[in-house]
Amino acid sequence: MAIRLILADDHNLIREGLRLILQGQPDMVVIGEASNGRQAVDLARRLNPDVVVMDISMADMNGLEATRQILAHNPGIKIIGLSAYADRRYVVGMLEAGAHGYILKADATHELVRAIEAAVQNQCYLPPEIAETVVENYRQHLPAAQPPPPLGAREREVLQLLAEGHSSPQIGRKLHISVRTVETHRRNIARKLGLHSVAELTKFAIREGIVRLEE
């Protein structure tokens, strides 16, 4: 079954460019387009897409507020933030609103399809430059001391790879375990931490220093 998408951007040329990128994907179909956040909210409620590609800065209602409203009505919809800037406020704001990814417009040709595929697998997609922005934000807000998370060594390995954007099959190959075992670890991690979305788990991993940082 094809992935059903809504494109929300206040520039016609941007939406046309995104549509052209997606036209070559046999398992993706654009079912609606919005030129502002309010239209995106309305379309999402009427069409129930799988994924909304959401521009951050739009007139009438911005992408952050539109994301909050869409997910409040239907938490199952995946949102991918789209912006011309790797602005920390936008990136963190979108993740906190519940987005499953964030990409730059300049990189959409290479990143859009990957971000959509990750989102429908309940993975959080952040290109390296965006991940650095998120990591730096949480490093600046780390408390002076934190007790270690109640996770086993293998669970911490799985959480790190998950936070770095790897899928369950990729994690299984890296750790030489089955996909079923990876999924069991993921469920245990979610249960222990009380965090159930990939975005929440990613933020936790960043906050706890579980994600490796390139120096």
Secondary structure, DSSP 8 states (H G I E B T S, - for coil): --EEEEEE-S-HHHHHHHHHHHHT-TTEEEEEEESSHHHHHHHHHHH--SEEEEESS-SSS-HHHHHHHHHHH-TTSEEEEEES---HHHHHHHHHHT-SEEEEGGGHHHHHHHHHHHHHTT--B--HHHHHHHHHHHHHT--S-----S--HHHHHHHHHHHTT--HHHHHHHHT--HHHHHHHHHHHHHHHT--SHHHHHHHHHHTT-S----
